[in-house]
Amino acid sequence: MSPLSLRFRESAPGDLPALVALLADDVLGTAREDTGPILDPGYAAAFQAIAADPNNRLIVGTLGDDDAVVALCQLTVIPCLSRRGRARAQVESVRVRTDLRGRGLGAALIAHVIGEARAAGCGLVQLTTATLRADAQRFYANLGFQASHVGMKLDL
């Protein structure tokens, strides 16, 4: 399977179970996501809020005639004063289904998202990845991202 067979589109409400499954499909996500038979209503509320915000997009990668969702990321365009007022793109929740990793789909997804960020006038693409995700850090470094900052978070 080549990355050329991956198609990109905006996520639709019917994709929500597949999106949550992708978020849960790793060591960190399995502990914090709930893929039960009935999704927590918080997922639908978050999906609606993202869809209603013109600076936010949920982009999915699909394969096959059935349009199966196999990749996901959230792209947020952030207006900024710094860098002479150029917007920046924040990339979050990057996921590729575990059984399809290592086939170029993640690189194709990130290339697509970078193109979308450029089209939106962004001068910078930024993302974070958990310190436990050494493979993800190598992946992003191989795509040209630099570990230029120290990210900090506070759970509320």
N, C-alpha and C positions, 0 to 999 in steps of 0.2 A: 504494500500500500504506500503510495507516495503522498507527500504533503500537497501535491497538486489536486488530489481528489477531495481535499478539505474545502468546504464552502463556508463562508461567513455570512451571518445575518444578525439583525437585532433579535434579542430574545423575545419570545411571546409568553403570555401568561400560562399557556399550556405546557411550557417547558419547565415550570417550577419544580416538579418532582425530580427531573433529571438534573437540574442545577444543584439542588440540595444533595443529591446523590454524589455529584462530582465534588462538592465541598467536603463531604464526609469521607471521600475515597483516598484518605491518607492518614498517616499516624496521628497528626494533630487534629484533623477534622473529625475523625471518628469519635473523639472524646467530647467535641463541642457541638456537633450537629445532631439533629434528630430526624432520622429518615423513616420514622414509624409510618404505619398505614395512613394515618391522618396527620398532615403536616401542621406544625405549630402555626397559628395565625400570624405570628410575627414575620414569617417568611413572606406571606402574601402582602402584608403591610409594607415591608421593606421593598419588595418588588414594585409595588404601586408608586411608592415615593421616588424610587430611582427612575421609573418610566416617566414620571411627571416632571422631573428636573431636566431642563434642556442641557445642562452641563454634565449629565451622567448617562452612561450607556452600558447595557449588559450585552456583550458581544459573544455569540456562540459559534463554535465550529461544528459542522455537521458532516456526516459521511453517509453514503448509501442512498438508495432510492427512497427509503423510509424517513430520510431527514433526521436520523438519530443524532442527538446532541452528544458530542464526545469531548468538547473543549469549551472553556468558559473564561472570560475575564470581564472585569468592570473597568471602564475607562471614564475618568472624571477630569474634565477640563477646569482648571482652577485659575481664575483671573488673579494676576499678581502685580504688585507695584515694582518689585525687584526685576532686574534684567530689562530695564527700560519699559516696564509695563507689559512684557510678553507673558502670555498665559503659559502654564505648565500642565502637563498631563500626568495624572496619578494613575497607576495601573495597580489593581487589586484583584484578589481572588482568582489568580491564574491557575487553571487546572486543566489537565489532560487525563482522560480516563487511564487508569493504571495499566491495563493490558495493551494500551496503544503507545505508551511512552517509549522514547528512543527511536521513533520513526520519522522525526522531523515535523510533527504536527505542532508541537510547542513553538518551535522556531517560526513556523508559518504563521501561527497566531500572533506572536509578538511582532513579526514584520508587518502584519496587517494593522495591528494596533498603532505601531509607530507611524504608518502611513496615514491613519485616521487622525492622529495627533498633529501631524504636519498640516493636514488639510484644515484642521481647526485653528491653525495659526500658533500652535504651541512651539516654544523655543527650547523645551526641555521635557524629557520623559523621565519620571522617577517611579521607583517602586521599593518596597521593602520585602524581605523574606526572613523567615524565622532563623535564628542562629543555628537551630538544630537541623536545618535543611541544607546540608553541605552540597548535595547534588544540585539543588536549585541554584545555589550560589555559583557553582561552576557553570551551570547552564547560562545564567545571565551574564557572567563574565565572558563566556565564549561568544556571546552576542554583542559584546562591546560595552556593557554596563560596567561602571566602576563603583567600588565600595568607597564612596567619597565622604560619607557622613555616618554618624552613629545615630541610629533610630532609638527612640524611647517610647514606651507606652505605659499607660496607667489604666488597669482594669477598673471599671466602676460598677 
